[in-house]
Amino acid sequence: MDFGTQIKKIRTNGKLTQEQLAQKLNVSRQTISSWENNRNLPDLQMVVQIAQIFNLSLDQLILGDNTMTSKLVKDGSEVRKARMNLMSIILLTIGAICFLAKALIGSEVESNGMLHEPFFLIPIGYLFLLSGVIGLLIALTKKITKK
């Protein structure tokens, strides 16, 4: 059974109209209609809400439909990839900021010969840059090996 047929069956068994279900889920009636007609599929958070409204387990709600299961797995994988890429970009940015801060702050020698320099920013900057590059390389390797 496809997800659209399944959601319609569950909704009608619960004696709810599309409008009533839409209000419970804070979506439009057209969204419910598009799910029931298999034009779109809900995201994972919405599937959990539907299962809670009808007191169903996620297994009961989605495992009968391979399309829905594969979409959820694919969505989860895409989210993980996006998080990895975002984290790598953040690490690269922090590394660059460390080098920029070091250049802007500079160093200062007091009259007694004491050197004041934010030397710790250089190794920290390299650490963040290296971590970001490794993260991007891992993501790139996974993308290449997947194809």
Secondary structure, 3 states (H helix, E strand, C coil): CCHHHHHHHHHHHCCCCHHHHHHHHCCCHHHHHHHHCCCCCCCHHHHHHHHHHCCCCHHHHHCCCHHHHHHHHHHHHHHHHHHHHHHHHHHHHHHHHHHHHHHHHCCEECCCCCEECCCCHHHHHHHHHHHHHHHHHHHHHHHHHHC
